[in-house]
Amino acid sequence: MTAIELPNGSAVPADPRRERVRATWSAGDVGRIATSHAGGAAAFVARLDLEPGAHVLDVACGTGNLAIPASRAGAVVVGLDIVPALLAQARAAAAAEGLGARFDEGDCEEMPYEDASFDVAMSMAGAMFAARPERAAAELLRVVRPGGRIAMANWTSRGFVGEMGRLTAAYAPPPADVPSPLLWGDETTVRARLAGVASLRLVRRHAVLEFPFGPSAVVEELRAWYGPTVREFAALDAPARDALRRALEALWAGHNRATDGTTRVESEYLDVLAIR
């Protein structure tokens, strides 16, 4: 296997599961989808009440939905993601506002940072998709200083995103060697993965997913740009793709709260706040 060079100059051997994660989130352009819950991301950061100068890590940062508002608040922000194209969008967004956030390429299972480097490590629908969740949890614990905070927003199995995942899995089953990302939305699982922290608060909240067009167009947007959906549809034959498309359209339409031709769907997530 070839090696991947990280920002600190070290080399990590290529790993099939890591490369599958990279390929999934490199498909399409998840930045187009991330805008649908930008408001919820900003609210998540606001609840952290970050102090100016606090050293903050946005894990699996994508296009910077958390990193950008954290940088606006005066924190010293580093974003980490496995997909170069998403990092490029995050850097451009920060530069457009004159923000000093830094964005590094790397894997949340093997983060290129020293122990106790950050006051806060945060992740919204990001680290939950790591192929080896125990490694991701151990890394979150490692890079946060004693007394620092780990904050996560993880989709739950009973929320809309969980329902969409189950529907899709009926047509395109996920890899058998990777635990369900939705386990990060289960309180018992999170307590086990973050065992040993000084305190742990778990609260179920709802995020709003908003699109400026109707449910059928949302499904087409996901098919074209959301990496997991792109890959799932690509694995199906034409009849199965058509059946999944219709099922997803019905799901989005059934949960849509908008009445003006747009789409507004709420999905439950588990708000995790651990004190190291």
KENU-517669 format. One line per 8 residues: their letters; for each residue x negated, y negated, z of N, C-alpha, C, CB. Coordinates in pm, whole numbers. Glycine has a CB too. Example, Ala and Ser with C-alpha at 12.3 -4.5 7.8 and 13.67 -1.06 7.14 Angstrom:
# KENU-517669
as = -1319,569,780,-1230,450,780,-1320,330,780,-1131,447,905  -1285,225,708,-1367,106,714,-1290,-3,787,-1408,60,572
//
This chain:
# KENU-517669
mtaielpn = -84,120,0,0,0,0,-87,-125,0,95,-1,123  -43,-229,-66,-116,-355,-66,-90,-429,63,-77,-441,-187  -173,-530,90,-159,-607,213,-102,-744,183,-294,-621,285  -34,-802,282,24,-936,271,-53,-1027,363,176,-936,307  -102,-1140,309,-177,-1234,391,-82,-1334,456,-283,-1308,307  -94,-1350,588,-10,-1442,664,-78,-1578,675,19,-1385,804  -5,-1683,719,-62,-1818,727,-187,-1828,812,41,-1912,780  -205,-1739,911,-324,-1747,996,-443,-1672,937,-294,-1692,1132
gsavpadp = -427,-1620,814,-536,-1553,746,-542,-1404,770,-663,-1613,788  -461,-1352,861,-461,-1209,886,-383,-1137,777,-401,-1178,1026  -408,-1007,764,-342,-928,661,-257,-820,725,-444,-866,566  -135,-805,676,-43,-704,727,-13,-607,613,89,-770,783  -31,-476,633,-1,-381,526,144,-393,481,-30,-238,571  165,-379,351,301,-383,299,382,-270,361,302,-372,144  507,-298,388,594,-202,456,724,-191,377,621,-245,604  770,-71,346,890,-56,262,1012,-126,318,921,89,243
rrervrat = 1034,-115,449,1154,-178,506,1141,-329,505,1179,-128,648  1021,-380,534,1000,-525,527,1022,-576,386,858,-561,575  970,-503,288,984,-548,149,1128,-538,102,893,-466,57  1203,-443,156,1345,-435,121,1420,-556,175,1407,-305,175  1388,-597,298,1448,-718,355,1413,-839,269,1402,-740,501  1284,-850,233,1242,-963,151,1316,-965,17,1090,-958,127  1328,-847,-47,1396,-839,-176,1543,-876,-165,1381,-699,-235  1607,-831,-57,1750,-861,-38,1774,-1011,-26,1803,-790,87
wsagdvgr = 1694,-1078,59,1718,-1220,81,1656,-1308,-25,1666,-1259,216  1575,-1247,-114,1522,-1322,-229,1619,-1319,-346,1386,-1265,-271  1710,-1223,-346,1809,-1214,-454,1904,-1334,-446,1888,-1080,-446  1934,-1393,-559,2023,-1509,-560,1957,-1630,-496,2153,-1476,-487  2038,-1708,-426,1991,-1829,-357,2080,-1852,-237,1991,-1955,-453  2037,-1796,-122,2122,-1803,-3,2139,-1946,47,2062,-1717,108  2052,-2037,1,2068,-2177,39,2202,-2234,-3,1957,-2258,-22  2256,-2185,-114,2388,-2232,-159,2498,-2188,-65,2418,-2181,-301
iatshagg = 2478,-2074,0,2578,-2022,93,2561,-2082,231,2569,-1870,101  2436,-2111,269,2408,-2164,402,2479,-2297,428,2258,-2183,421  2505,-2373,324,2575,-2500,343,2716,-2480,398,2580,-2577,211  2771,-2360,382,2909,-2336,427,2922,-2342,578,2958,-2201,377  2813,-2317,651,2821,-2325,797,2717,-2419,855,2805,-2186,859  2681,-2522,778,2584,-2620,826,2636,-2695,950,2550,-2720,715  2765,-2721,954,2821,-2790,1069,2808,-2709,1197,2967,-2823,1045  2834,-2579,1188,2818,-2493,1304,2674,-2482,1347,2873,-2357,1274
aaafvarl = 2582,-2485,1252,2440,-2480,1285,2398,-2605,1361,2355,-2465,1158  2445,-2721,1316,2412,-2846,1385,2469,-2847,1527,2467,-2966,1306  2589,-2793,1544,2649,-2787,1678,2571,-2691,1768,2797,-2742,1668  2523,-2582,1712,2442,-2486,1787,2316,-2553,1841,2404,-2364,1699  2248,-2630,1756,2128,-2701,1799,2163,-2807,1902,2057,-2766,1678  2272,-2879,1882,2310,-2984,1976,2333,-2928,2117,2436,-3056,1928  2389,-2807,2127,2413,-2747,2259,2282,-2716,2332,2496,-2620,2245  2172,-2701,2257,2044,-2673,2321,1986,-2797,2388,1945,-2620,2218
dlepgahv = 2034,-2915,2350,1989,-3040,2412,1836,-3044,2419,2050,-3054,2555  1773,-3033,2304,1627,-3025,2295,1563,-3156,2338,1584,-2990,2153  1456,-3144,2414,1381,-3262,2456,1286,-3304,2345,1304,-3235,2587  1269,-3434,2323,1169,-3479,2225,1031,-3422,2261,1163,-3635,2220  965,-3370,2159,833,-3312,2181,834,-3165,2216,765,-3385,2288  952,-3107,2241,960,-2964,2270,912,-2885,2149,1104,-2923,2308  838,-2778,2174,788,-2692,2066,892,-2584,2038,648,-2628,2103  948,-2589,1917,1063,-2507,1882,1033,-2423,1759,1188,-2595,1858
ldvacgtg = 1067,-2295,1765,1051,-2204,1652,1189,-2163,1602,968,-2080,1692  1212,-2182,1473,1335,-2136,1407,1299,-2006,1336,1393,-2244,1306  1348,-1893,1389,1311,-1760,1341,1407,-1717,1230,1312,-1657,1456  1349,-1672,1117,1428,-1641,998,1508,-1765,960,1523,-1518,1022  1435,-1872,937,1493,-2007,927,1569,-2033,800,1385,-2108,940  1549,-1952,695,1616,-1979,569,1582,-2117,517,1765,-1965,585  1683,-2193,480,1662,-2327,424,1659,-2436,530,1769,-2358,324  1658,-2397,659,1640,-2496,764,1765,-2545,832,1570,-2610,711
nlaipasr = 1873,-2465,831,1998,-2508,892,1981,-2546,1039,2101,-2398,880  1891,-2478,1111,1863,-2513,1249,1741,-2604,1260,1842,-2388,1333  1640,-2575,1181,1513,-2650,1193,1531,-2798,1164,1410,-2592,1098  1611,-2831,1065,1627,-2971,1027,1693,-3052,1139,1710,-2982,898  1809,-3012,1192,1867,-3090,1304,1779,-3089,1428,2005,-3036,1340  1704,-2982,1453,1613,-2981,1567,1501,-3082,1549,1554,-2841,1587  1451,-3094,1427,1347,-3193,1398,1403,-3334,1409,1289,-3170,1258  1526,-3353,1366,1589,-3486,1382,1597,-3525,1528,1731,-3487,1320
agavvvgl = 1614,-3425,1616,1626,-3451,1760,1491,-3484,1824,1687,-3332,1831  1384,-3476,1748,1253,-3511,1800,1168,-3395,1844,1269,-3602,1913  1216,-3272,1823,1137,-3155,1858,1024,-3135,1758,1225,-3029,1865  920,-3066,1802,811,-3024,1714,849,-2886,1663,670,-3023,1789  889,-2878,1537,958,-2760,1485,871,-2683,1387,1089,-2800,1418  871,-2552,1404,813,-2459,1307,924,-2365,1264,691,-2381,1368  940,-2348,1133,1034,-2250,1081,958,-2133,1021,1127,-2314,975  1008,-2014,1041,945,-1892,989,1047,-1814,907,889,-1804,1105
divpalla = 1008,-1773,787,1097,-1691,705,1013,-1604,613,1195,-1780,624  1075,-1496,567,1006,-1399,484,1018,-1430,335,1059,-1261,512  1104,-1528,299,1133,-1556,158,1075,-1691,117,1287,-1554,132  974,-1692,29,910,-1819,-10,1007,-1921,-70,802,-1791,-109  1103,-1876,-149,1194,-1971,-214,1279,-2046,-113,1283,-1899,-314  1320,-1980,-7,1398,-2047,96,1313,-2146,173,1460,-1944,192  1188,-2110,199,1096,-2202,266,1074,-2327,182,962,-2133,295  1065,-2311,52,1046,-2427,-36,1163,-2523,-24,1029,-2382,-183
qaraaaaa = 1285,-2470,-14,1402,-2556,3,1398,-2626,139,1532,-2475,-11  1357,-2553,242,1350,-2613,376,1247,-2725,379,1315,-2506,481  1130,-2702,318,1027,-2806,314,1076,-2929,239,899,-2753,248  1147,-2907,128,1198,-3021,51,1302,-3099,132,1261,-2972,-82  1387,-3028,205,1489,-3096,286,1424,-3178,397,1587,-2994,347  1322,-3122,461,1253,-3196,566,1181,-3318,510,1153,-3106,639  1115,-3300,397,1042,-3411,335,1136,-3523,293,963,-3362,215  1256,-3487,246,1352,-3588,201,1395,-3678,316,1474,-3521,140
eglgarfd = 1389,-3627,439,1427,-3707,555,1306,-3760,631,1513,-3626,648  1188,-3733,580,1068,-3778,650,1043,-3706,780,1077,-3924,676  1086,-3582,789,1070,-3504,911,940,-3424,907,1190,-3410,932  884,-3397,1023,755,-3331,1029,762,-3181,1052,675,-3391,1135  877,-3119,1036,889,-2975,1056,796,-2900,962,1035,-2929,1036  737,-2793,1014,647,-2708,935,717,-2575,909,511,-2686,1007  694,-2519,790,760,-2394,754,657,-2294,707,866,-2418,645  654,-2177,773,556,-2072,748,623,-1948,690,481,-2037,876
egdceemp = 552,-1881,602,599,-1752,554,553,-1642,650,548,-1725,409  643,-1555,689,608,-1446,779,729,-1366,819,538,-1499,902  704,-1257,888,806,-1161,927,836,-1176,1075,762,-1017,894  964,-1180,1112,999,-1196,1253,965,-1072,1336,1146,-1227,1267  929,-963,1270,884,-845,1344,736,-852,1380,911,-720,1262  661,-941,1314,518,-958,1341,485,-1106,1320,429,-866,1247  522,-1188,1414,509,-1333,1395,363,-1378,1413,600,-1408,1494  319,-1468,1327,179,-1511,1327,148,-1622,1427,140,-1556,1189
yedasfdv = 193,-1604,1552,175,-1707,1654,120,-1644,1782,308,-1781,1683  51,-1726,1860,-3,-1680,1986,109,-1659,2089,-107,-1781,2040  78,-1581,2191,173,-1561,2301,210,-1696,2363,114,-1466,2408  335,-1707,2406,382,-1825,2482,356,-1956,2408,315,-1830,2619  376,-1956,2277,348,-2075,2196,462,-2176,2194,318,-2033,2055  585,-2134,2228,701,-2219,2206,785,-2234,2333,787,-2163,2093  847,-2351,2344,945,-2375,2451,1078,-2310,2419,964,-2525,2473  1111,-2307,2290,1239,-2251,2245,1216,-2171,2117,1346,-2363,2222
amsmagam = 1273,-2052,2110,1283,-1978,1985,1431,-1961,1956,1210,-1838,1993  1474,-2000,1838,1616,-1996,1805,1636,-1927,1670,1676,-2139,1803  1755,-1871,1651,1785,-1804,1525,1936,-1795,1509,1720,-1663,1518  1984,-1836,1394,2127,-1827,1365,2147,-1737,1243,2189,-1969,1340  2208,-1620,1265,2232,-1524,1158,2104,-1502,1078,2345,-1572,1066  1993,-1487,1150,1863,-1470,1086,1790,-1349,1138,1779,-1594,1105  1734,-1359,1258,1660,-1247,1317,1747,-1123,1332,1604,-1287,1452  1877,-1139,1337,1966,-1023,1350,1955,-928,1232,2109,-1069,1364
faarpera = 1899,-973,1120,1888,-888,1002,1752,-820,990,1914,-970,878  1667,-831,1092,1539,-761,1090,1563,-610,1083,1456,-797,1215  1480,-541,1006,1497,-397,988,1469,-320,1116,1407,-347,878  1382,-373,1201,1347,-309,1329,1380,-407,1441,1194,-268,1332  1503,-404,1490,1546,-505,1588,1466,-505,1717,1690,-485,1620  1418,-389,1760,1340,-386,1883,1210,-466,1867,1309,-240,1923  1149,-456,1751,1027,-533,1726,1058,-683,1722,962,-490,1593  1169,-719,1658,1206,-861,1652,1231,-914,1792,1331,-881,1564
aaellrvv = 1300,-836,1876,1327,-879,2013,1197,-895,2091,1420,-778,2084  1107,-800,2075,979,-808,2146,899,-931,2104,896,-682,2122  907,-966,1977,836,-1083,1927,898,-1213,1981,835,-1084,1775  1030,-1218,1987,1095,-1335,2046,1049,-1355,2190,1248,-1321,2040  1043,-1247,2264,999,-1255,2403,852,-1295,2413,1022,-1122,2473  772,-1248,2320,628,-1273,2326,592,-1418,2299,557,-1185,2228  656,-1480,2199,611,-1612,2156,669,-1726,2240,647,-1634,2011  766,-1697,2328,826,-1800,2413,755,-1801,2549,979,-1776,2430
rpggriam = 726,-1919,2596,657,-1934,2725,749,-1893,2840,607,-2080,2745  692,-1852,2954,776,-1828,3072,857,-1952,3108,689,-1785,3192  984,-1933,3130,1074,-2045,3156,1134,-2105,3030,1001,-2151,3231  1083,-2064,2914,1138,-2112,2788,1266,-2039,2751,1036,-2096,2677  1324,-2077,2637,1456,-2025,2600,1452,-1951,2467,1556,-2139,2593  1532,-1846,2459,1562,-1776,2334,1710,-1797,2307,1525,-1621,2343  1742,-1857,2193,1881,-1887,2157,1913,-1822,2023,1906,-2042,2151  2021,-1748,2020,2062,-1680,1897,2211,-1697,1873,2025,-1530,1904
anwtsrgf = 2249,-1698,1747,2389,-1691,1707,2401,-1571,1614,2438,-1826,1637  2468,-1465,1661,2473,-1338,1589,2617,-1299,1558,2405,-1227,1671  2645,-1271,1432,2779,-1230,1393,2819,-1104,1471,2787,-1204,1241  2947,-1096,1508,2998,-979,1580,3071,-885,1485,3092,-1023,1694  3086,-761,1529,3153,-661,1444,3302,-689,1429,3132,-522,1502  3362,-754,1530,3506,-776,1524,3544,-907,1455,3564,-773,1663  3446,-990,1422,3472,-1115,1352,3488,-1096,1202,3362,-1214,1380  3513,-1205,1133,3536,-1199,989,3415,-1143,914,3571,-1337,935
vgemgrlt = 3295,-1189,948,3175,-1139,879,3159,-989,903,3049,-1214,927  3188,-944,1026,3184,-801,1053,3285,-724,969,3209,-776,1199  3405,-779,955,3507,-715,873,3464,-709,727,3641,-790,886  3402,-816,679,3354,-818,541,3243,-714,523,3302,-958,504  3157,-699,624,3051,-600,615,3104,-458,608,2959,-613,732  3205,-429,688,3264,-295,684,3331,-268,551,3366,-277,796  3400,-368,497,3466,-350,367,3361,-320,260,3548,-476,330  3255,-399,257,3152,-381,155,3083,-246,171,3049,-494,163
aayapppa = 3057,-205,297,2988,-78,322,3069,42,272,2959,-63,470  3201,27,264,3284,135,212,3256,161,64,3431,103,233  3209,60,-7,3175,74,-148,3026,94,-169,3222,-49,-226  2944,21,-93,2798,27,-107,2738,48,32,2742,-104,-173  2725,174,75,2674,201,210,2535,141,232,2669,352,236  2511,85,351,2381,25,381,2275,133,401,2390,-64,506  2146,96,402,2039,194,424,2058,266,557,1902,126,420  2036,396,556,2058,475,677,1950,455,782,2066,621,641
dvpspllw = 1835,401,741,1723,388,835,1719,254,906,1594,409,762  1822,172,891,1825,40,954,1950,29,1040,1821,-73,847  1935,-2,1170,2054,-20,1255,2140,-136,1202,2012,-47,1402  2268,-130,1229,2356,-237,1185,2314,-371,1245,2501,-205,1222  2299,-475,1162,2269,-608,1217,2374,-655,1316,2257,-709,1105  2497,-606,1303,2606,-650,1389,2589,-603,1534,2737,-600,1335  2496,-511,1559,2467,-473,1697,2411,-590,1776,2369,-356,1700  2350,-689,1707,2304,-810,1775,2421,-894,1825,2216,-893,1681
gdettvra = 2542,-862,1782,2661,-930,1832,2730,-855,1943,2757,-953,1721  2669,-747,1992,2725,-665,2099,2652,-696,2229,2714,-515,2064  2726,-732,2333,2666,-776,2458,2575,-670,2520,2774,-813,2556  2620,-544,2523,2540,-438,2584,2407,-420,2512,2617,-307,2585  2412,-425,2380,2290,-410,2300,2194,-525,2325,2324,-401,2152  2246,-647,2329,2159,-763,2350,2095,-757,2489,2240,-895,2335  2170,-715,2589,2112,-704,2723,1997,-604,2724,2219,-661,2825  2012,-495,2650,1906,-394,2645,1784,-446,2569,1958,-265,2578
rlagvasl = 1807,-515,2459,1696,-563,2377,1620,-677,2443,1747,-608,2241  1688,-756,2524,1623,-868,2592,1608,-839,2741,1702,-997,2570  1595,-713,2776,1580,-676,2916,1455,-741,2975,1573,-522,2931  1469,-784,3099,1355,-844,3168,1353,-994,3168,1232,-795,3108  1444,-1060,3095,1448,-1206,3097,1499,-1253,3233,1537,-1261,2982  1467,-1377,3266,1508,-1431,3396,1659,-1448,3405,1439,-1564,3421  1721,-1488,3295,1867,-1500,3292,1914,-1485,3149,1914,-1636,3352  2041,-1446,3135,2097,-1423,3002,2244,-1463,3004,2081,-1273,2958
rlvrrhav = 2279,-1558,2916,2418,-1602,2902,2467,-1561,2765,2431,-1756,2923  2582,-1495,2760,2641,-1448,2635,2782,-1503,2624,2641,-1292,2627  2809,-1578,2517,2941,-1641,2497,2986,-1615,2354,2935,-1795,2527  3108,-1571,2338,3164,-1552,2203,3222,-1685,2155,3273,-1440,2202  3177,-1726,2039,3224,-1851,1978,3266,-1823,1834,3112,-1960,1983  3317,-1928,1769,3358,-1916,1629,3288,-2022,1545,3511,-1930,1616  3240,-1978,1431,3183,-2069,1332,3281,-2080,1216,3043,-2020,1282  3285,-2195,1154,3373,-2218,1040,3290,-2209,912,3444,-2357,1050
lefpfgps = 3336,-2127,819,3274,-2114,687,3361,-2193,590,3259,-1962,642  3305,-2297,532,3381,-2388,447,3323,-2394,306,3386,-2528,508  3411,-2383,208,3371,-2394,68,3469,-2490,-2,3370,-2253,-2  3420,-2569,-97,3506,-2668,-164,3588,-2609,-279,3423,-2782,-217  3615,-2479,-274,3695,-2413,-378,3766,-2295,-314,3605,-2366,-499  3852,-2229,-390,3937,-2125,-335,3867,-1993,-312,4051,-2103,-425  3937,-1898,-248,3876,-1770,-211,3819,-1690,-328,3976,-1687,-142  3886,-1690,-443,3832,-1614,-556,3697,-1671,-601,3931,-1615,-673
avveelra = 3687,-1803,-600,3560,-1866,-637,3454,-1841,-530,3579,-2016,-657  3495,-1830,-403,3399,-1797,-298,3336,-1661,-325,3467,-1797,-159  3418,-1563,-361,3365,-1430,-390,3269,-1436,-508,3480,-1331,-420  3301,-1513,-610,3210,-1526,-724,3080,-1593,-681,3275,-1606,-838  3090,-1689,-590,2970,-1755,-538,2882,-1656,-463,3009,-1873,-447  2944,-1573,-382,2868,-1471,-308,2804,-1371,-404,2960,-1398,-209  2878,-1330,-505,2825,-1234,-603,2705,-1291,-676,2933,-1194,-703  2706,-1420,-699,2599,-1482,-777,2478,-1521,-693,2651,-1602,-848
wygptvre = 2501,-1558,-564,2394,-1626,-490,2359,-1566,-354,2432,-1765,-470  2450,-1491,-290,2421,-1440,-157,2349,-1306,-170,2552,-1425,-72  2223,-1302,-130,2138,-1187,-156,2198,-1052,-126,2017,-1202,-78  2250,-1027,-3,2309,-896,24,2422,-860,-72,2359,-891,164  2508,-957,-102,2620,-928,-193,2570,-905,-334,2721,-1042,-192  2472,-982,-378,2412,-961,-510,2363,-817,-523,2295,-1059,-535  2290,-771,-422,2232,-637,-426,2340,-528,-417,2131,-620,-311  2442,-553,-335,2548,-454,-321,2623,-435,-451,2645,-494,-209
faaldapa = 2659,-543,-517,2729,-532,-645,2641,-468,-751,2776,-669,-692  2513,-496,-748,2422,-440,-847,2411,-288,-836,2284,-502,-832  2440,-235,-716,2427,-91,-695,2552,-14,-740,2401,-63,-548  2657,-85,-782,2784,-21,-815,2807,-13,-965,2898,-95,-750  2890,82,-1007,2931,86,-1147,3046,-15,-1167,2975,231,-1189  3086,-35,-1290,3183,-140,-1322,3315,-122,-1249,3207,-143,-1471  3377,-3,-1246,3505,11,-1174,3492,-21,-1025,3559,152,-1191  3382,25,-963,3363,-3,-820,3340,-151,-797,3245,79,-764
rdalrral = 3265,-218,-884,3244,-363,-871,3376,-437,-877,3149,-416,-981  3462,-395,-969,3591,-463,-983,3678,-440,-860,3664,-416,-1109  3676,-318,-807,3756,-287,-689,3705,-364,-567,3754,-136,-660  3573,-372,-551,3517,-447,-439,3548,-595,-452,3365,-425,-429  3538,-647,-574,3569,-789,-594,3712,-819,-552,3548,-830,-742  3806,-737,-594,3947,-759,-558,3968,-749,-407,4037,-658,-631  3901,-652,-344,3916,-635,-200,3860,-755,-124,3845,-507,-153  3747,-807,-169,3689,-924,-105,3775,-1049,-126,3548,-949,-157
ealwaghn = 3830,-1063,-244,3919,-1177,-269,4039,-1172,-176,3966,-1178,-416  4096,-1053,-158,4211,-1039,-68,4172,-1069,76,4271,-897,-78  4053,-1027,116,4007,-1053,253,3991,-1202,277,3874,-980,280  3921,-1270,187,3900,-1414,203,4033,-1490,197,3804,-1467,95  4120,-1452,107,4250,-1520,96,4333,-1498,222,4328,-1471,-27  4328,-1377,278,4406,-1346,397,4360,-1421,521,4400,-1200,423  4233,-1460,526,4179,-1531,641,4167,-1682,618,4044,-1475,678  4198,-1726,498,4179,-1868,466,4280,-1956,538,4191,-1889,315
ratdgttr = 4230,-2056,610,4316,-2149,683,4339,-2279,607,4258,-2179,818  4270,-2297,497,4287,-2420,418,4413,-2409,332,4162,-2447,330  4475,-2524,307,4596,-2526,224,4583,-2623,107,4718,-2564,310  4460,-2667,81,4438,-2769,-22,4355,-2719,-138,4372,-2890,39  4349,-2589,-158,4272,-2533,-268,4127,-2504,-233,4275,-2626,-383  4087,-2536,-111,3953,-2504,-65,3959,-2377,22,3890,-2624,14  3848,-2343,84,3843,-2225,171,3785,-2264,305,3759,-2110,105  3853,-2221,411,3808,-2247,548,3839,-2124,631,3875,-2376,608
veseyldv = 3735,-2047,664,3750,-1922,736,3667,-1927,863,3708,-1801,648  3722,-1878,974,3648,-1872,1099,3594,-1731,1121,3738,-1915,1218  3473,-1723,1174,3415,-1594,1207,3351,-1599,1345,3311,-1551,1101  3374,-1496,1423,3319,-1490,1558,3170,-1460,1555,3394,-1385,1641  3097,-1523,1647,2957,-1487,1669,2929,-1486,1819,2862,-1586,1596  2823,-1416,1856,2778,-1410,1995,2669,-1514,2014,2728,-1268,2033  2696,-1609,2102,2600,-1714,2135,2514,-1661,2250,2672,-1849,2174  2387,-1640,2221,2292,-1582,2316,2198,-1690,2367,2212,-1465,2251
lair = 2185,-1703,2497,2087,-1793,2555,2016,-1720,2669,2154,-1925,2606  1887,-1691,2646,1806,-1621,2744,1699,-1713,2796,1744,-1494,2685  1673,-1709,2925,1560,-1780,2985,1449,-1678,3006,1601,-1850,3119  1336,-1705,2948,1222,-1611,2953,1171,-1594,3095,1107,-1659,2862
//
